[in-house]
Amino acid sequence: MQQNPPQNLFQREHLVQQLAAHPVWDLLVIGGGATGLGIALDGASRGYRTLLLEQVDFAKGTSSRSTKLVHGGVRYLAQGDVGLVREALYERGLLLKNAPHLVKNQDFIIPNYEWWGGPFYTIGLKMYDLLAGELSLGASVHLSKDETHRRLSNLKTTGLRGSVLYHDGQFDDARLAINLAQTAIEHGAVLLNHFGVHGLLKDALGQITGVAATDEETGTTYELRAKAVVNATGVFVDDILQLDQPDAPKLVRPSQGVHIVVEKSFLPGDDALMIPKTEDGRVLFAVPWHGRVVLGTTDTPLNEHSQEPQALDEEIEFILRTAGQYLTRAPQRQDALSVFAGLRPLAAPQDGSEKTREISRSHKILVSPGGLITITGGKWTTYRRMAQDAVDRAIALGKLPLAPTQTAHLPIHGAQPTPDRSSHLYVYGSDQPALQDLINSDPTLGQLLDNTLEFLKAEVVWAARYEMARTVEDVLARRVRVLFLDARAALRMAPTVAALLAQELGKDPQWQQQQVAAFTEVAQHYVLKEKSIVAKAFVS
């Protein structure tokens, strides 16, 4: 079992001081989402001097806003993308082994209301099982109408013929991102959030030799040199590419995915629901998550990207309407505990097509004339393979010495078997005893942050000391997932979290007030009001 790490290992002062330790880094990664974090871990575990810079916070963007699935992608199989599905199912199996405290085997049920549905989905899912091979999470089976209703008691039974049950992975995306960052640091990498890249350094031949960056907390600027620079900024890859080539064509077209979180009573039991075909040809999931249910998602092409994308009225209505077609007790707007939107970095269409759901989710790696390595596409499940491929490309380009990847069987920080998830603290994995020691040393930290939810004051202190949280939003959005579970509760907690953070980080009352104000502005986007006033700008 992992031991509690030395306190200074994750302290910002310790990490910033290391910037001067290497005049030239081997590998410099721009972007702290799933892909960037994976690249940092892959590089550090191979023995390269590795630095990662993230302009806001780890998993601030798309990587904290997923459907919470570690999956091969049943719909990609239906589209015939067998290679992507096989790769993702293999990576799913590795993640279940490497991060068992965060990733679990989840039962999904596809209800069948058509005479042909049972055989059709059974055959398809048997192929899904087959592609998983020895890393299969269990065989898919047909369920009778009575068994289906017993397991999904809120499901409409009129016309129901039965269902097919299959297995996939379910996880906490932002928690995994934080644990990846910790693992990379434990392997010698330096990772800094709130540290923005604003320029690229080049030699006389126009080859990229590093980046110009700013510590957003202090305003201090740095010129950081590296043998290989990787652009892993998701929907923001074009912004970095244009620092290299101002006239570079756009690689990414953002596609927005929206989710609504509701009470567990809308999906009693332990099973997830998968609606295989909606009115626009996509799928919709209802997935149990931290004692609530996540409904989603959508696939809306946008012309612009932002740090805080906002759900559109038509997306919200689509999710609620589709869920209501299958659930006896249908969720309404007032039932939404939180609504969140994320942007997928899909390949920009070259033929004018708007059918984002038909664009392959395979990842792509491009190298600019100046030597900037850019990786885009993919999904959470395949982050490790994406990272491996990006570092392999740097080796193939002669930027790094040959060294084999180590991540296929590398335990992620906190990893331990977690059969009991009755306490919400299970997400801390092997850190749980040390978190309890923190509470024992100061019993006031065992108090609740809010009387209506389970989260503790100790988790805020832990997030600041060991998980590199620097703001109220860092804590409530991505360390303790309250913003995604109950946005109004997160707003109530903000002053308490700000006070705890201020004490831990040595900040003054003015900083606390600024933090509460900044978080309130962000959190308002997660509260679904009765009559949405979200603008429809930028929508295609």
Phi, psi and omega in degrees: 000141180292146177265158176300125184289159175303140187302320188285350182300322183254003180288140184300318181302318179296317182291317180296321180300330182287348179299330180274356185286334183233110176302326177225123175277154174286313188226125177240122183251129174258118179115125184248036171272193183304313184293312180299317179296320177298319179295318179299317180292318179299314181295313182296320182288342173276351178101007179278145173289110193240135178231133175236135179237131179234127188290332178242268179218156178304129179063024179302321186268231187305326188290350174252005190236029183277181176278005177068032180248137167252099194214160176284329180098086181302322183289333177289329175295318178298331179276358177087010181273068186296322181298315179297318182294317180298315179298315182293322179293324176296314180294325176302316179296321178294318181297322179298327179279323187274338179221060185291347178282342183243336184249134181221161176285121183241131175279131176243141179239128175255109180288150183236118179246004180241152183297329183270351188297316183304302179298321184298308183286329178296314180297314181299319183283335173295324175294321177301314178300316184297319181295333180288336177060223184288349177264017178299144177268000180139154184281144174284148182220155175273138178245142177289170178300316182294317180292323177299314181291326179296321183275331178237079190292341180266006182278139177294136184256349179297118181081358181290130181254343183149203180197172172239130177258131174225171184245140173212179181262150177224143187205177172253109189295308183292324177297320177296321178300315180297318179294326175296317178300316179298318181297318179298318178296319178297338177264013172102357179283160171248122179236129182231122171269169183054045184217097190267139174270127182236003178194161177246138178267139181226155175269187184296337180268002179085010179274138183288130182241002180160199183223156167259130186218160182230131171287110186293342180278321185253343185081001180289134179257152183223148165249116188242120186260148183206152177287324180227131177241126181245128177266104181234053189258018174063233182291353180260011184299326181294328178298318179287320179301322182285344170292331179273311181227100183304334181259016182296135178293151182290134177269333191241140170240114182295141172234126186271133174242125183249145176228148175239134179255130180230172179297155180298336184298341178283344176216071181299154179094189186255354186272150173264154179251133174239117177268112194285338182209115179265182184297338179250017173086006179262187175246159176228138180248148164235112191236126174298138182202116178049046176076008174233187179230130177262124177253129177170170021220184177248179182209080187251114179293136179238160178264344184226161175239160179207164178291329181233077177297150184242138178296139177268152181306317183293330177290317179299313181295324178299313181296311182295319181294316181294316177300319181294337177287343184243339185255133179299312173263104187272136178290142178246173181304320184290349179274350184289119175280327178201151173228132181223151182234141176230159182245123176275138178272077181277155178297133179297128181295138180262349185245013181082002181292143177250004186275079184297332182292345180263355178283133181300141176270008175297151181272160180227144177237127180235149178238123180283164177304332179276000177093006177289125178267121180242131177239135181214168182084201179076189180205170186307314187303326185259018184303321185294317179292322176301316179297314179302315181295323180294317180290321176300324179294319178299322177294315181298331179280356180081013181277335181228148175290153183295131174203137183284151177294150184239000196272348185301325183234035182261115179298139179269147183315128180095353187299125170195150176303136187227074180288333183256113180244027182290329175265138180294346181285359180301335183296343179278351175054232184289354175277352184304314179301320180292326176295321177294323176299323178298318179293319180297327181285337178212090185304337178296336179287348175278358180285154178287147174287332178207138187294345183265352182231169190271353192280146191250155176299327181300330182292331177290313179297317179299317181299321180287320185282319191240351185236015170061026174286133182239345183225166176300319179296319177307317183288303190283341178264320193234347173260305173252119197276032188298321182301326181274343183261325181198094188296323180292322176295322178299320177297321178294325183283339191308313180298321179295317179296319179298319180294318179295317179295317181300319179294319183288323186261358179073042181257160183265173181301327179297319177300317178303313181297318179297321179295315179297318180296317181294318180292321179301319179298317179291314187295334179302331180290341182267352179268120180272110182276164182301316178238106184290142177243023181296130180289157180254021179295152175076354183278137181287000000 
